[in-house]
Amino acid sequence: MMKLRPKMLEPGKGSLGGLGTWIPVVVVVACVLLHLFGVLDELWAALAVAVALLYTMAEPVVYRIVRPDQFPRWGRFAALGLLVVSLAWMGWAGWCWAVPGVVVAEGDLATTEDALKPSPTTPGEPTDFRLEVSVAQLPPLEKEMTFPWTLRVGTADVRGHFGRERVRNRLTGEKLRARPREYHRLRVALDPRKDKLRLASLVRTPGGTKLSEEERKESELTGPIHVRLEEVPITRLQLGLVTGALVLLAAFVEAFEDRQRKERSRVTMLVGGMAAAVIYLLMAINPGQLLMGVLGAAIVGLGGALAAFVLAWLFQRVVPARWAS
């Protein structure tokens, strides 16, 4: 595989050279450490890490595209346009992920007799949902405890737990972390005529730790749980169509590069990596795991970049070299 970043860069191009590799690495490590020590909020740490990782992937590709004779004239504009569209797609998808979707059902469930009636936009059709389950207040006892629950969404069972859990970290030691809220993603078909959201079970007496009888009585979970079910703004079909179109166009444009160059732009790898990261963000990352989700998206993005590299290689076998000259 071709190296992503050249060892020697042409003078006078304004590149940071070796610093262009090390600065993003330092940013990623610093943001993770600052978050672990409680200095930096998870949201800002995740944003900084995402920008640093994106810069690491994009900077050498953009640099080679703007160099003369890398592409024919139309190919340079097409490659830059694809990158702009891909970045816009990432931003729009991230915005859709952050803002609330169409609320299908919302309310409080206190007992197994309570139920919420969903109102999906496409009744009876399999749809991607994001489920938020929360409790207004945890017991004040500062000890490790857990309250398991099971929620029935139509024919699907979703399991989770509230409580306080002990988090162990080599840097900051041990601490108790409250868990009053959980997010889940599921794909299910809901028919408002027969399907409901019900609380199948909720253990209000804490478990998972040693408590005296008096402490156990003081730490019982009171009040209802709040349920919010939203439709995911972007469907899997839309994800597949947009992502597939961008990667195919990038592979087509890359086939018209100057194949005599040792350094390649790898537009397809960049677009494929960004697309894979966006899909992982939309389908797997929840607000409760934002920073680790961004790091996971980087790993998934690497896999997408490798798959896109294979696709670009196949396109170059199809497009004759004399056409790309």
N, C-alpha and C positions, 0 to 999 in steps of 0.2 A: 504494500500500500504506500502511496506517496505520502511524504511528510506534510503535515498540515502547515507548518511554519518554516520558511526557508532559513538556512543558517546565515547567509549573507544577504543583505538587502541593498537595493540600489541607493546610492547617496542622493541626498536632496529631496527625498520623498516625505520627510516629516514623520517617519515611523519611529517608534520608541525602541526598536531593536529588541535586545534581550529583556529590557524592562517591560515590554509589552506582554511577556509571558509571566514574569514574576509578580507584577503588581496585582493582577486578578487573583493569583494564588494567595497572596498576603491578605487581600480583602476578604476572601472566603474564610480563611483561617481566623482572622481577627473578628469577623462578625459572629462566627460560631462560638468563639471563646467569650466574647462580650455578652452574648445571649446566655451562655451557661453561667456566667457570673452575675446575671441579673442586671447588667448595665444597659443592654439594648433590648428593646421590645422585639418579640418574635416577628411581627409584621415587617418592621424596618430591617431586621437582620435578613429575613427571607428576600425582601426586595433587593437589598445590596448584593446578596449572593447571586440572585438571578441575573442582575445586570452584569456582574463580574464574569459569570459563566458564559453569558451571551456574547460579551465582548471577546472573550478568549476564542470562541468559535468563529465569530464574524469578522474580526479585524484582519486576519491574513487573507481571507477570501475577498473581502472588499478591496483590499490593497492590490491584489493581483488583477482584479477586474478592471480597475482604473488605470493600470499600466498599459502603455501602448502596445498594439499588435497582439494582445491576448485573445481577443475576439474580433470578428468583423464588426463594423460600426453598429449595425443593427443588433448584433449579439450582445454588445456591451450595454446598450440601453435596455435590452430585454432582461439581461441578468440583473442589472440594478433594479429594474422595475419589479422583478420577481422577489427580490429581497425586501423591497419596500412593502409589497403586498403581503409577504409572509410576516413581516413585523406588525403590520396593521392587523392581520388575522390573529396574531398572538395577543395583541393588546385588546382587541374586541372580545376574544374568547375569555381572557382574564377578567375583563369587565363583566361579562355575562356570568362568570363564575362567582364574582364577588357580590353582585347585586342580587336581591331576592328574586326568585322565579315566580311562576304562577302558583299561588297557594291553593292546593287541592283540598286540604282539611286542616283545621287548627282548633284547638280547644284543650280543656283539662279533663283528665281521666283520674278518678279517685278510687274506683272499685272495678271489679271484673264485670259488673253489670253495665257500666258506662260505655258508650260507643260514640264514634264520630262518623258521619256520613261523608264520603269523599265526593268531589265534583270534578273529575278529570275532564280535560278538553276533548279527549278521544276515548270515550267509554268503551271498555272491553278490549282495547288494543294494548299490547305490551308497551310500557312507557318507562323511561328512566326517571327516578324520583330521588330527591334528597330529603332525608328524614332527620329532624331535630327533636330530640327528647331531652327535657330538662326538668329540674325541680327548683322551686323558688328558694328554698333554704335548706341547708344541711344542718344536722344536729351540731351544737356548739362544741361538743367534746373533741379536743384535739388529740385524737388517737386514730390509728389505722383501722378502717372499717369499710365494709362493702355492702351494698344493697342491690342484689341482682334483680333484673326485671325482664319480662318477655312481652313484646307487643306484637299483636297479630294484625297485619296489614293485608286485608283480603285473605288470600290463601297462604301468604308468606309469614313466617315467624322471624322477628328481629329480636336479638338478645343483646343485653348490655348490662351496665351496672353504674350506680352512683356511689359516692362515698369519698373517703380520703385514702390515698395510697402513698406508700413510702417510696420516694425516689432516691436512688443511690447514684452518686456521681463522684468520680475520683477527684474532681477539681473543687467542688463545693460541698462535698460530704452528703449526709442524708438530710432530707426534709420531707415534710408532709405536703402533698399537693391535693387540693380539693378537686373533685370531679363531679360538679353539679349538672353537667351538660354533655351530651354525646351526639355525634353526627353519624349517620349511616347512609349508604347509597344502595339502592335496590332497583331491580327491573321487574315489574309486575303489571298484570292487566287488572284494572279495577272497574267494576260495573256498579254504579251507585244504586242499582235496583236490588242487589243482593250482597254486595261487599261492604264491610265496615272496618273501622279501626277500633280494636278492643284491647284493653289491658288484660293479657292472659294471666300474668302473675307479677307480683311485686313483693319482695321480702322486705318488710319494714323494720325487722329486728336485725341489727348489724351482725355481720359475720366476718370471718377472715382475721380475727384477732382475739386476744384474751382480754375479756372485760369482766369486771365484777358484776354482781346482780344489780347493784344500784346504778352503775355506769351503763349497763345495758338498758335499763328503763329510761334513763335520761337521754339516751342516744337513739331512740326510736325515730324513724322517719315519719314526719307528719305532713299532711297536706297532699294535694293531688300532684300528678306529673303533667307537664305541659307538652303537647305534641303539635308539631308543625310539619306538614308534608307538602313539599314543593315539587313541581315538575322541573326537570333540568332544562334550561333554556335552549341548549343545542342538542339535537338528537344524534344518535350514532350514525344514521344515514347521512346527515349533513356533515358530520365529522369526516366520514369516509370520502364523500364526494369532493369536499374542499381540499382535504389533505392529498388525496390521490391526484387531483388536477394540478396542484402546485408542484408535487414531486415529479410528475410526468413532464410538465413544462420545463422544469429545471434540468431534467435529464436530456431533453431534446436540445435545449440551448447549449448545454455543456458539450454536446457532441460536435459542435461547431468551433470548439477551441482550437488553437494552434497545437497540434499533437506533437510537434517537435520540441516543445518546451519540457524541461524536466520538472518545473514547478507548475502544478495545475491549480485552477481556482477552486474546484470541488464545490460548485454552487449547489449541486444536488445533495451532497452530504450535509451542507448547512441547512438547507430547506427541510430535508428529511429529519434531521436532528431536532430542529425547532418544532416541526409538526408532531413528532413522537412525544416531545415534552409537553406540548399543549394537550394532546389526547390524554396523557397521564394526569395532567392537572385537572382536566374536566371530569375524568371518570374515577379517579382514585383518591385525590387529595381533599381532605376536609379541613375546615378552619382550625380544628384542634390539633393539627399536626403539620402546620404550615412550613416551618423551616426544614424539617426532615423530609417533607413532601417535595420541596424544591430540590434538595439534594438527590432524592430518588428520581425526580424528573430528569436530572442531569444524566443519571445512569441510563435511564430509558432512552433519553435523547441520543446517547452514544450508540445504543443498539439501532435506533432509527437511522443514524448517519451511516452505519455500516451497511444496513440493508439498502439505503439509497445509493451507496457507492457501487454495490453490485448491479443495481438497476442502470446506473449511468454507464457502467462497463458494458452491459448488454446493448444499450443504445449505440455505443460507439462501434460495436460489431455490426450493427444494422446499417448505420449511416456510413457510406464510403468515405474514406479520408479525402478523396479529391473533391467531394462536395463541401467539406469543412475548410478547405484551403481558401 
